[in-house]
Amino acid sequence: MPSWVPRIDTPRRALEQQDNGPLNGPSVLDLSFAGLGIDGLFLEVSCSVAAWVTFYDSTAARAADAARPFEEDPPLSAGVLLDLRFSAETPTLKLAPGCSYSNGESPLQQRLWARLRTEVTGAHTATLGVLALVLNDSVGG
């Protein structure tokens, strides 16, 4: 029998930012976002430095994707939700409708995982921001 997944009364917009640094040279950082609910839509992602940013549905997906080169697309069932590249000229990307996310952990968690790979040489800091439309905040159901 299908089960009903409780939703929040009204979808809400949420902005979560992560400030990282000081960093030195090209860096790789594993991040998690706890304020974006279980399910939602990416509206906009910003990064203050030139970098690749990848979002994942689970910690296992992030770990499995660690050795994938930038130029290679992930397999369809790899748990990669979004793969973005930022430059100094393009620090903010407004995403097309349908760029969704959903937590893939069991049991479900109110968390979204990311890997930030900066391309800046030398000392720098990095700020990664996610604006999302949160569709489900509820872990139960």
N, CA, C and O atoms as a GROMACS GRO file, in nm:
protein
  564
    1MET      N    1   0.084  -0.116   0.000
    1MET     CA    2   0.000   0.000   0.000
    1MET      C    3   0.089   0.124   0.000
    1MET      O    4   0.184   0.132   0.078
    2PRO      N    5   0.060   0.220  -0.086
    2PRO     CA    6   0.142   0.341  -0.089
    2PRO      C    7   0.126   0.420   0.041
    2PRO      O    8   0.021   0.417   0.104
    3SER      N    9   0.232   0.489   0.079
    3SER     CA   10   0.224   0.572   0.199
    3SER      C   11   0.234   0.719   0.160
    3SER      O   12   0.302   0.755   0.064
    4TRP      N   13   0.165   0.800   0.234
    4TRP     CA   14   0.162   0.943   0.209
    4TRP      C   15   0.287   1.007   0.270
    4TRP      O   16   0.321   0.979   0.384
    5VAL      N   17   0.353   1.092   0.193
    5VAL     CA   18   0.470   1.164   0.243
    5VAL      C   19   0.422   1.301   0.288
    5VAL      O   20   0.378   1.380   0.205
    6PRO      N   21   0.431   1.332   0.418
    6PRO     CA   22   0.384   1.463   0.463
    6PRO      C   23   0.470   1.574   0.405
    6PRO      O   24   0.592   1.562   0.397
    7ARG      N   25   0.406   1.680   0.366
    7ARG     CA   26   0.475   1.796   0.310
    7ARG      C   27   0.460   1.914   0.405
    7ARG      O   28   0.376   1.913   0.495
    8ILE      N   29   0.541   2.014   0.385
    8ILE     CA   30   0.523   2.135   0.462
    8ILE      C   31   0.401   2.206   0.406
    8ILE      O   32   0.363   2.185   0.291
    9ASP      N   33   0.339   2.292   0.488
    9ASP     CA   34   0.216   2.359   0.446
    9ASP      C   35   0.235   2.438   0.317
    9ASP      O   36   0.152   2.431   0.226
   10THR      N   37   0.342   2.512   0.310
   10THR     CA   38   0.370   2.594   0.194
   10THR      C   39   0.517   2.578   0.161
   10THR      O   40   0.602   2.590   0.249
   11PRO      N   41   0.549   2.551   0.036
   11PRO     CA   42   0.692   2.548   0.003
   11PRO      C   43   0.757   2.680   0.046
   11PRO      O   44   0.695   2.786   0.041
   12ARG      N   45   0.882   2.672   0.086
   12ARG     CA   46   0.952   2.792   0.132
   12ARG      C   47   1.084   2.805   0.059
   12ARG      O   48   1.147   2.706   0.021
   13ARG      N   49   1.126   2.929   0.041
   13ARG     CA   50   1.259   2.956  -0.013
   13ARG      C   51   1.358   2.956   0.102
   13ARG      O   52   1.330   3.010   0.209
   14ALA      N   53   1.473   2.896   0.078
   14ALA     CA   54   1.577   2.892   0.181
   14ALA      C   55   1.711   2.924   0.116
   14ALA      O   56   1.742   2.874   0.007
   15LEU      N   57   1.789   3.005   0.182
   15LEU     CA   58   1.925   3.037   0.139
   15LEU      C   59   2.020   2.988   0.246
   15LEU      O   60   2.008   3.025   0.363
   16GLU      N   61   2.114   2.904   0.206
   16GLU     CA   62   2.217   2.858   0.299
   16GLU      C   63   2.353   2.884   0.237
   16GLU      O   64   2.378   2.849   0.121
   17GLN      N   65   2.442   2.946   0.314
   17GLN     CA   66   2.577   2.976   0.268
   17GLN      C   67   2.678   2.908   0.356
   17GLN      O   68   2.658   2.891   0.477
   18GLN      N   69   2.789   2.869   0.294
   18GLN     CA   70   2.901   2.810   0.366
   18GLN      C   71   3.025   2.893   0.332
   18GLN      O   72   3.061   2.908   0.215
   19ASP      N   73   3.090   2.946   0.435
   19ASP     CA   74   3.215   3.021   0.418
   19ASP      C   75   3.330   2.931   0.458
   19ASP      O   76   3.329   2.872   0.566
   20ASN      N   77   3.430   2.921   0.370
   20ASN     CA   78   3.543   2.831   0.394
   20ASN      C   79   3.673   2.904   0.372
   20ASN      O   80   3.687   2.982   0.278
   21GLY      N   81   3.768   2.880   0.458
   21GLY     CA   82   3.898   2.941   0.441
   21GLY      C   83   3.961   2.965   0.577
   21GLY      O   84   3.897   2.947   0.680
   22PRO      N   85   4.084   3.005   0.576
   22PRO     CA   86   4.164   3.029   0.457
   22PRO      C   87   4.208   2.898   0.390
   22PRO      O   88   4.238   2.799   0.456
   23LEU      N   89   4.209   2.902   0.258
   23LEU     CA   90   4.252   2.788   0.178
   23LEU      C   91   4.380   2.825   0.105
   23LEU      O   92   4.409   2.944   0.088
   24ASN      N   93   4.455   2.725   0.063
   24ASN     CA   94   4.579   2.751  -0.010
   24ASN      C   95   4.587   2.662  -0.132
   24ASN      O   96   4.577   2.539  -0.122
   25GLY      N   97   4.605   2.725  -0.249
   25GLY     CA   98   4.615   2.650  -0.374
   25GLY      C   99   4.481   2.590  -0.412
   25GLY      O  100   4.383   2.612  -0.341
   26PRO      N  101   4.472   2.516  -0.520
   26PRO     CA  102   4.348   2.446  -0.550
   26PRO      C  103   4.313   2.354  -0.433
   26PRO      O  104   4.398   2.280  -0.385
   27SER      N  105   4.189   2.359  -0.389
   27SER     CA  106   4.146   2.284  -0.271
   27SER      C  107   4.022   2.202  -0.302
   27SER      O  108   3.946   2.234  -0.393
   28VAL      N  109   4.004   2.097  -0.226
   28VAL     CA  110   3.884   2.014  -0.234
   28VAL      C  111   3.821   2.011  -0.095
   28VAL      O  112   3.886   1.973   0.002
   29LEU      N  113   3.695   2.052  -0.087
   29LEU     CA  114   3.624   2.056   0.041
   29LEU      C  115   3.494   1.978   0.030
   29LEU      O  116   3.420   1.994  -0.067
   30ASP      N  117   3.467   1.894   0.127
   30ASP     CA  118   3.339   1.825   0.136
   30ASP      C  119   3.251   1.904   0.231
   30ASP      O  120   3.290   1.935   0.343
   31LEU      N  121   3.130   1.938   0.185
   31LEU     CA  122   3.039   2.022   0.261
   31LEU      C  123   2.904   1.953   0.277
   31LEU      O  124   2.871   1.860   0.202
   32SER      N  125   2.826   1.998   0.375
   32SER     CA  126   2.688   1.952   0.386
   32SER      C  127   2.601   2.072   0.422
   32SER      O  128   2.641   2.161   0.497
   33PHE      N  129   2.480   2.071   0.368
   33PHE     CA  130   2.382   2.177   0.389
   33PHE      C  131   2.266   2.117   0.468
   33PHE      O  132   2.201   2.023   0.422
   34ALA      N  133   2.240   2.172   0.587
   34ALA     CA  134   2.138   2.115   0.676
   34ALA      C  135   2.007   2.192   0.674
   34ALA      O  136   1.910   2.148   0.735
   35GLY      N  137   2.001   2.306   0.606
   35GLY     CA  138   1.881   2.389   0.610
   35GLY      C  139   1.796   2.385   0.485
   35GLY      O  140   1.710   2.471   0.467
   36LEU      N  141   1.818   2.287   0.399
   36LEU     CA  142   1.746   2.283   0.271
   36LEU      C  143   1.644   2.170   0.262
   36LEU      O  144   1.594   2.139   0.154
   37GLY      N  145   1.613   2.109   0.375
   37GLY     CA  146   1.511   2.005   0.378
   37GLY      C  147   1.554   1.875   0.314
   37GLY      O  148   1.672   1.853   0.286
   38ILE      N  149   1.456   1.790   0.289
   38ILE     CA  150   1.480   1.659   0.230
   38ILE      C  151   1.465   1.662   0.079
   38ILE      O  152   1.544   1.601   0.007
   39ASP      N  153   1.364   1.734   0.031
   39ASP     CA  154   1.336   1.744  -0.113
   39ASP      C  155   1.318   1.890  -0.149
   39ASP      O  156   1.268   1.969  -0.069
   40GLY      N  157   1.360   1.927  -0.270
   40GLY     CA  158   1.341   2.064  -0.313
   40GLY      C  159   1.389   2.088  -0.454
   40GLY      O  160   1.424   1.996  -0.527
   41LEU      N  161   1.389   2.215  -0.490
   41LEU     CA  162   1.435   2.259  -0.621
   41LEU      C  163   1.549   2.359  -0.603
   41LEU      O  164   1.538   2.453  -0.524
   42PHE      N  165   1.657   2.338  -0.676
   42PHE     CA  166   1.764   2.437  -0.679
   42PHE      C  167   1.713   2.557  -0.759
   42PHE      O  168   1.663   2.540  -0.870
   43LEU      N  169   1.726   2.677  -0.704
   43LEU     CA  170   1.689   2.798  -0.777
   43LEU      C  171   1.814   2.872  -0.826
   43LEU      O  172   1.819   2.919  -0.940
   44GLU      N  173   1.913   2.880  -0.738
   44GLU     CA  174   2.033   2.956  -0.771
   44GLU      C  175   2.148   2.904  -0.685
   44GLU      O  176   2.129   2.873  -0.567
   45VAL      N  177   2.265   2.895  -0.744
   45VAL     CA  178   2.385   2.856  -0.670
   45VAL      C  179   2.492   2.959  -0.701
   45VAL      O  180   2.509   3.000  -0.816
   46SER      N  181   2.565   3.001  -0.598
   46SER     CA  182   2.672   3.098  -0.618
   46SER      C  183   2.800   3.049  -0.552
   46SER      O  184   2.797   2.977  -0.452
   47CYS      N  185   2.912   3.089  -0.610
   47CYS     CA  186   3.043   3.054  -0.556
   47CYS      C  187   3.135   3.173  -0.578
   47CYS      O  188   3.142   3.227  -0.688
   48SER      N  189   3.205   3.213  -0.474
   48SER     CA  190   3.286   3.335  -0.478
   48SER      C  191   3.418   3.319  -0.552
   48SER      O  192   3.486   3.418  -0.577
   49VAL      N  193   3.456   3.195  -0.587
   49VAL     CA  194   3.583   3.171  -0.657
   49VAL      C  195   3.559   3.076  -0.774
   49VAL      O  196   3.456   3.009  -0.782
   50ALA      N  197   3.656   3.071  -0.864
   50ALA     CA  198   3.648   2.974  -0.975
   50ALA      C  199   3.655   2.834  -0.916
   50ALA      O  200   3.748   2.800  -0.842
   51ALA      N  201   3.555   2.752  -0.949
   51ALA     CA  202   3.549   2.619  -0.887
   51ALA      C  203   3.450   2.530  -0.960
   51ALA      O  204   3.365   2.577  -1.036
   52TRP      N  205   3.463   2.401  -0.936
   52TRP     CA  206   3.363   2.301  -0.971
   52TRP      C  207   3.286   2.270  -0.845
   52TRP      O  208   3.347   2.253  -0.739
   53VAL      N  209   3.155   2.261  -0.853
   53VAL     CA  210   3.072   2.226  -0.739
   53VAL      C  211   2.980   2.113  -0.781
   53VAL      O  212   2.913   2.120  -0.885
   54THR      N  213   2.977   2.009  -0.700
   54THR     CA  214   2.892   1.894  -0.728
   54THR      C  215   2.806   1.868  -0.605
   54THR      O  216   2.856   1.869  -0.493
   55PHE      N  217   2.677   1.844  -0.626
   55PHE     CA  218   2.584   1.812  -0.519
   55PHE      C  219   2.545   1.665  -0.528
   55PHE      O  220   2.532   1.610  -0.638
   56TYR      N  221   2.526   1.602  -0.412
   56TYR     CA  222   2.501   1.458  -0.404
   56TYR      C  223   2.379   1.429  -0.317
   56TYR      O  224   2.340   1.510  -0.233
   57ASP      N  225   2.318   1.312  -0.338
   57ASP     CA  226   2.203   1.271  -0.258
   57ASP      C  227   2.242   1.196  -0.132
   57ASP      O  228   2.157   1.170  -0.047
   58SER      N  229   2.370   1.159  -0.118
   58SER     CA  230   2.414   1.084   0.000
   58SER      C  231   2.564   1.096   0.018
   58SER      O  232   2.636   1.138  -0.073
   59THR      N  233   2.611   1.060   0.136
   59THR     CA  234   2.756   1.059   0.160
   59THR      C  235   2.823   0.948   0.077
   59THR      O  236   2.936   0.964   0.033
   60ALA      N  237   2.752   0.837   0.056
   60ALA     CA  238   2.808   0.728  -0.024
   60ALA      C  239   2.829   0.772  -0.169
   60ALA      O  240   2.930   0.737  -0.230
   61ALA      N  241   2.735   0.848  -0.223
   61ALA     CA  242   2.749   0.898  -0.360
   61ALA      C  243   2.868   0.993  -0.371
   61ALA      O  244   2.943   0.989  -0.468
   62ARG      N  245   2.886   1.079  -0.270
   62ARG     CA  246   2.999   1.172  -0.271
   62ARG      C  247   3.131   1.096  -0.264
   62ARG      O  248   3.225   1.130  -0.336
   63ALA      N  249   3.138   0.996  -0.179
   63ALA     CA  250   3.261   0.916  -0.167
   63ALA      C  251   3.290   0.840  -0.296
   63ALA      O  252   3.406   0.833  -0.338
   64ALA      N  253   3.189   0.784  -0.359
   64ALA     CA  254   3.208   0.707  -0.482
   64ALA      C  255   3.251   0.795  -0.599
   64ALA      O  256   3.312   0.746  -0.694
   65ASP      N  257   3.219   0.923  -0.593
   65ASP     CA  258   3.248   1.016  -0.703
   65ASP      C  259   3.384   1.086  -0.688
   65ASP      O  260   3.420   1.169  -0.772
   66ALA      N  261   3.458   1.053  -0.585
   66ALA     CA  262   3.581   1.127  -0.551
   66ALA      C  263   3.686   1.128  -0.662
   66ALA      O  264   3.757   1.227  -0.677
   67ALA      N  265   3.697   1.020  -0.738
   67ALA     CA  266   3.803   1.012  -0.838
   67ALA      C  267   3.758   1.050  -0.979
   67ALA      O  268   3.838   1.042  -1.072
   68ARG      N  269   3.633   1.090  -0.996
   68ARG     CA  270   3.583   1.123  -1.131
   68ARG      C  271   3.647   1.252  -1.182
   68ARG      O  272   3.644   1.355  -1.114
   69PRO      N  273   3.707   1.246  -1.302
   69PRO     CA  274   3.764   1.369  -1.361
   69PRO      C  275   3.654   1.470  -1.396
   69PRO      O  276   3.539   1.432  -1.419
   70PHE      N  277   3.689   1.598  -1.399
   70PHE     CA  278   3.593   1.704  -1.431
   70PHE      C  279   3.524   1.680  -1.565
   70PHE      O  280   3.404   1.704  -1.578
   71GLU      N  281   3.600   1.633  -1.663
   71GLU     CA  282   3.547   1.621  -1.800
   71GLU      C  283   3.453   1.502  -1.818
   71GLU      O  284   3.389   1.491  -1.923
   72GLU      N  285   3.444   1.416  -1.722
   72GLU     CA  286   3.365   1.293  -1.736
   72GLU      C  287   3.229   1.308  -1.668
   72GLU      O  288   3.221   1.352  -1.553
   73ASP      N  289   3.123   1.272  -1.739
   73ASP     CA  290   2.990   1.275  -1.679
   73ASP      C  291   2.973   1.157  -1.584
   73ASP      O  292   3.027   1.049  -1.610
   74PRO      N  293   2.900   1.176  -1.475
   74PRO     CA  294   2.877   1.064  -1.383
   74PRO      C  295   2.774   0.968  -1.442
   74PRO      O  296   2.693   1.009  -1.525
   75PRO      N  297   2.776   0.842  -1.401
   75PRO     CA  298   2.670   0.750  -1.443
   75PRO      C  299   2.534   0.803  -1.394
   75PRO      O  300   2.528   0.873  -1.293
   76LEU      N  301   2.427   0.769  -1.464
   76LEU     CA  302   2.295   0.820  -1.430
   76LEU      C  303   2.249   0.784  -1.289
   76LEU      O  304   2.180   0.863  -1.226
   77SER      N  305   2.285   0.669  -1.240
   77SER     CA  306   2.239   0.626  -1.107
   77SER      C  307   2.343   0.650  -0.997
   77SER      O  308   2.338   0.584  -0.894
   78ALA      N  309   2.436   0.742  -1.019
   78ALA     CA  310   2.547   0.763  -0.925
   78ALA      C  311   2.512   0.848  -0.804
   78ALA      O  312   2.593   0.858  -0.712
   79GLY      N  313   2.395   0.910  -0.801
   79GLY     CA  314   2.360   0.996  -0.689
   79GLY      C  315   2.412   1.138  -0.703
   79GLY      O  316   2.408   1.215  -0.607
   80VAL      N  317   2.462   1.173  -0.823
   80VAL     CA  318   2.506   1.309  -0.849
   80VAL      C  319   2.382   1.390  -0.889
   80VAL      O  320   2.317   1.358  -0.989
   81LEU      N  321   2.351   1.493  -0.812
   81LEU     CA  322   2.232   1.572  -0.837
   81LEU      C  323   2.257   1.688  -0.932
   81LEU      O  324   2.172   1.721  -1.015
   82LEU      N  325   2.373   1.750  -0.920
   82LEU     CA  326   2.402   1.870  -0.997
   82LEU      C  327   2.552   1.888  -1.002
   82LEU      O  328   2.621   1.872  -0.902
   83ASP      N  329   2.603   1.922  -1.120
   83ASP     CA  330   2.745   1.944  -1.143
   83ASP      C  331   2.759   2.082  -1.206
   83ASP      O  332   2.707   2.104  -1.315
   84LEU      N  333   2.827   2.176  -1.140
   84LEU     CA  334   2.835   2.314  -1.187
   84LEU      C  335   2.979   2.361  -1.190
   84LEU      O  336   3.062   2.317  -1.112
   85ARG      N  337   3.006   2.453  -1.284
   85ARG     CA  338   3.138   2.514  -1.289
   85ARG      C  339   3.123   2.666  -1.281
   85ARG      O  340   3.045   2.726  -1.355
   86PHE      N  341   3.199   2.725  -1.192
   86PHE     CA  342   3.196   2.869  -1.172
   86PHE      C  343   3.329   2.929  -1.216
   86PHE      O  344   3.434   2.866  -1.204
   87SER      N  345   3.323   3.052  -1.267
   87SER     CA  346   3.444   3.126  -1.304
   87SER      C  347   3.436   3.263  -1.240
   87SER      O  348   3.334   3.299  -1.179
   88ALA      N  349   3.542   3.340  -1.253
   88ALA     CA  350   3.541   3.476  -1.198
   88ALA      C  351   3.433   3.559  -1.267
   88ALA      O  352   3.375   3.649  -1.206
   89GLU      N  353   3.406   3.530  -1.394
   89GLU     CA  354   3.305   3.603  -1.471
   89GLU      C  355   3.163   3.556  -1.441
   89GLU      O  356   3.067   3.629  -1.465
   90THR      N  357   3.148   3.435  -1.388
   90THR     CA  358   3.016   3.377  -1.362
   90THR      C  359   3.012   3.323  -1.219
   90THR      O  360   3.026   3.203  -1.197
   91PRO      N  361   2.992   3.412  -1.120
   91PRO     CA  362   2.988   3.366  -0.981
   91PRO      C  363   2.851   3.314  -0.937
   91PRO      O  364   2.841   3.253  -0.830
   92THR      N  365   2.746   3.338  -1.016
   92THR     CA  366   2.611   3.296  -0.980
   92THR      C  367   2.544   3.231  -1.099
   92THR      O  368   2.549   3.283  -1.211
   93LEU      N  369   2.481   3.118  -1.074
   93LEU     CA  370   2.407   3.048  -1.179
   93LEU      C  371   2.262   3.034  -1.136
   93LEU      O  372   2.232   2.974  -1.032
   94LYS      N  373   2.171   3.089  -1.216
   94LYS     CA  374   2.028   3.068  -1.196
   94LYS      C  375   1.993   2.942  -1.271
   94LYS      O  376   2.021   2.930  -1.390
   95LEU      N  377   1.931   2.847  -1.202
   95LEU     CA  378   1.910   2.716  -1.261
   95LEU      C  379   1.774   2.703  -1.326
   95LEU      O  380   1.676   2.767  -1.286
   96ALA      N  381   1.770   2.620  -1.428
   96ALA     CA  382   1.645   2.596  -1.501
   96ALA      C  383   1.545   2.525  -1.412
   96ALA      O  384   1.583   2.450  -1.322
   97PRO      N  385   1.415   2.547  -1.437
   97PRO     CA  386   1.315   2.472  -1.362
   97PRO      C  387   1.339   2.322  -1.377
   97PRO      O  388   1.376   2.274  -1.485
   98GLY      N  389   1.319   2.250  -1.272
   98GLY     CA  390   1.337   2.106  -1.278
   98GLY      C  391   1.469   2.058  -1.222
   98GLY      O  392   1.493   1.937  -1.219
   99CYS      N  393   1.556   2.148  -1.177
   99CYS     CA  394   1.681   2.106  -1.111
   99CYS      C  395   1.646   2.073  -0.967
   99CYS      O  396   1.651   2.158  -0.879
  100SER      N  397   1.611   1.948  -0.945
  100SER     CA  398   1.559   1.907  -0.815
  100SER      C  399   1.662   1.830  -0.735
  100SER      O  400   1.764   1.786  -0.788
  101TYR      N  401   1.634   1.816  -0.606
  101TYR     CA  402   1.717   1.732  -0.520
  101TYR      C  403   1.626   1.653  -0.427
  101TYR      O  404   1.513   1.693  -0.398
  102SER      N  405   1.678   1.542  -0.383
  102SER     CA  406   1.607   1.457  -0.288
  102SER      C  407   1.710   1.377  -0.211
  102SER      O  408   1.802   1.320  -0.271
  103ASN      N  409   1.696   1.372  -0.081
  103ASN     CA  410   1.791   1.299   0.001
  103ASN      C  411   1.781   1.150  -0.029
  103ASN      O  412   1.671   1.095  -0.039
  104GLY      N  413   1.895   1.085  -0.043
  104GLY     CA  414   1.899   0.943  -0.076
  104GLY      C  415   1.943   0.854   0.037
  104GLY      O  416   1.963   0.734   0.017
  105GLU      N  417   1.959   0.910   0.156
  105GLU     CA  418   2.003   0.829   0.271
  105GLU      C  419   1.888   0.746   0.325
  105GLU      O  420   1.771   0.779   0.305
  106SER      N  421   1.921   0.639   0.394
  106SER     CA  422   1.821   0.558   0.461
  106SER      C  423   1.866   0.538   0.604
  106SER      O  424   1.966   0.469   0.627
  107PRO      N  425   1.798   0.594   0.702
  107PRO     CA  426   1.675   0.672   0.693
  107PRO      C  427   1.703   0.812   0.636
  107PRO      O  428   1.816   0.859   0.636
  108LEU      N  429   1.595   0.876   0.588
  108LEU     CA  430   1.607   1.009   0.529
  108LEU      C  431   1.666   1.109   0.627
  108LEU      O  432   1.647   1.099   0.748
  109GLN      N  433   1.738   1.207   0.571
  109GLN     CA  434   1.798   1.313   0.653
  109GLN      C  435   1.766   1.447   0.589
  109GLN      O  436   1.747   1.457   0.468
  110GLN      N  437   1.760   1.550   0.671
  110GLN     CA  438   1.744   1.686   0.620
  110GLN      C  439   1.883   1.739   0.586
  110GLN      O  440   1.937   1.823   0.658
  111ARG      N  441   1.940   1.689   0.480
  111ARG     CA  442   2.078   1.723   0.446
  111ARG      C  443   2.102   1.707   0.297
  111ARG      O  444   2.044   1.620   0.231
  112LEU      N  445   2.187   1.793   0.245
  112LEU     CA  446   2.231   1.789   0.106
  112LEU      C  447   2.383   1.798   0.109
  112LEU      O  448   2.439   1.883   0.178
  113TRP      N  449   2.450   1.711   0.035
  113TRP     CA  450   2.596   1.706   0.038
  113TRP      C  451   2.655   1.767  -0.088
  113TRP      O  452   2.594   1.764  -0.195
  114ALA      N  453   2.776   1.824  -0.073
  114ALA     CA  454   2.843   1.887  -0.186
  114ALA      C  455   2.993   1.867  -0.177
  114ALA      O  456   3.048   1.840  -0.070
  115ARG      N  457   3.057   1.880  -0.292
  115ARG     CA  458   3.203   1.883  -0.298
  115ARG      C  459   3.240   2.009  -0.376
  115ARG      O  460   3.191   2.031  -0.487
  116LEU      N  461   3.325   2.090  -0.317
  116LEU     CA  462   3.374   2.214  -0.377
  116LEU      C  463   3.519   2.193  -0.413
  116LEU      O  464   3.602   2.163  -0.327
  117ARG      N  465   3.551   2.210  -0.542
  117ARG     CA  466   3.690   2.196  -0.590
  117ARG      C  467   3.732   2.330  -0.646
  117ARG      O  468   3.700   2.364  -0.760
  118THR      N  469   3.805   2.407  -0.566
  118THR     CA  470   3.846   2.540  -0.612
  118THR      C  471   3.959   2.528  -0.713
  118THR      O  472   4.038   2.434  -0.709
  119GLU      N  473   3.964   2.625  -0.804
  119GLU     CA  474   4.068   2.628  -0.907
  119GLU      C  475   4.168   2.739  -0.884
  119GLU      O  476   4.258   2.760  -0.965
  120VAL      N  477   4.152   2.812  -0.774
  120VAL     CA  478   4.237   2.927  -0.743
  120VAL      C  479   4.370   2.879  -0.686
  120VAL      O  480   4.373   2.792  -0.600
  121THR      N  481   4.480   2.937  -0.735
  121THR     CA  482   4.611   2.907  -0.677
  121THR      C  483   4.642   3.013  -0.572
  121THR      O  484   4.599   3.128  -0.583
  122GLY      N  485   4.716   2.974  -0.472
  122GLY     CA  486   4.750   3.067  -0.365
  122GLY      C  487   4.643   3.074  -0.258
  122GLY      O  488   4.547   2.997  -0.259
  123ALA      N  489   4.661   3.166  -0.167
  123ALA     CA  490   4.569   3.181  -0.054
  123ALA      C  491   4.436   3.240  -0.101
  123ALA      O  492   4.433   3.334  -0.181
  124HIS      N  493   4.326   3.185  -0.049
  124HIS     CA  494   4.192   3.235  -0.084
  124HIS      C  495   4.089   3.183   0.015
  124HIS      O  496   4.116   3.093   0.094
  125THR      N  497   3.972   3.241   0.010
  125THR     CA  498   3.856   3.190   0.083
  125THR      C  499   3.749   3.160  -0.020
  125THR      O  500   3.754   3.210  -0.132
  126ALA      N  501   3.652   3.077   0.017
  126ALA     CA  502   3.545   3.042  -0.076
  126ALA      C  503   3.412   3.046  -0.002
  126ALA      O  504   3.399   2.995   0.109
  127THR      N  505   3.314   3.108  -0.065
  127THR     CA  506   3.178   3.110  -0.013
  127THR      C  507   3.088   3.043  -0.115
  127THR      O  508   3.084   3.084  -0.231
  128LEU      N  509   3.016   2.941  -0.071
  128LEU     CA  510   2.922   2.869  -0.158
  128LEU      C  511   2.782   2.893  -0.102
  128LEU      O  512   2.757   2.869   0.016
  129GLY      N  513   2.692   2.939  -0.187
  129GLY     CA  514   2.555   2.966  -0.145
  129GLY      C  515   2.455   2.890  -0.231
  129GLY      O  516   2.474   2.876  -0.352
  130VAL      N  517   2.349   2.842  -0.167
  130VAL     CA  518   2.242   2.770  -0.237
  130VAL      C  519   2.109   2.834  -0.200
  130VAL      O  520   2.074   2.842  -0.082
  131LEU      N  521   2.037   2.881  -0.301
  131LEU     CA  522   1.900   2.927  -0.284
  131LEU      C  523   1.811   2.818  -0.339
  131LEU      O  524   1.824   2.779  -0.455
  132ALA      N  525   1.720   2.767  -0.255
  132ALA     CA  526   1.637   2.654  -0.295
  132ALA      C  527   1.492   2.679  -0.256
  132ALA      O  528   1.461   2.757  -0.166
  133LEU      N  529   1.405   2.610  -0.328
  133LEU     CA  530   1.265   2.603  -0.290
  133LEU      C  531   1.246   2.471  -0.219
  133LEU      O  532   1.245   2.365  -0.283
  134VAL      N  533   1.231   2.475  -0.088
  134VAL     CA  534   1.219   2.352  -0.007
  134VAL      C  535   1.076   2.301  -0.019
  134VAL      O  536   0.980   2.373   0.010
  135LEU      N  537   1.063   2.175  -0.061
  135LEU     CA  538   0.932   2.115  -0.080
  135LEU      C  539   0.894   2.019   0.033
  135LEU      O  540   0.776   1.995   0.057
  136ASN      N  541   0.995   1.965   0.101
  136ASN     CA  542   0.967   1.867   0.208
  136ASN      C  543   1.071   1.883   0.318
  136ASN      O  544   1.190   1.866   0.295
  137ASP      N  545   1.023   1.914   0.436
  137ASP     CA  546   1.109   1.926   0.555
  137ASP      C  547   1.094   1.808   0.649
  137ASP      O  548   1.169   1.797   0.746
  138SER      N  549   1.000   1.720   0.622
  138SER     CA  550   0.962   1.618   0.718
  138SER      C  551   1.041   1.488   0.696
  138SER      O  552   1.046   1.435   0.585
  139VAL      N  553   1.101   1.438   0.805
  139VAL     CA  554   1.175   1.312   0.798
  139VAL      C  555   1.079   1.195   0.813
  139VAL      O  556   1.103   1.089   0.755
  140GLY      N  557   0.972   1.210   0.888
  140GLY     CA  558   0.876   1.101   0.909
  140GLY      C  559   0.788   1.078   0.788
  140GLY      O  560   0.790   1.156   0.693
  141GLY      N  561   0.715   0.972   0.791
  141GLY     CA  562   0.621   0.952   0.683
  141GLY      C  563   0.617   0.812   0.647
  141GLY      O  564   0.543   0.773   0.557
   0.00000   0.00000   0.00000
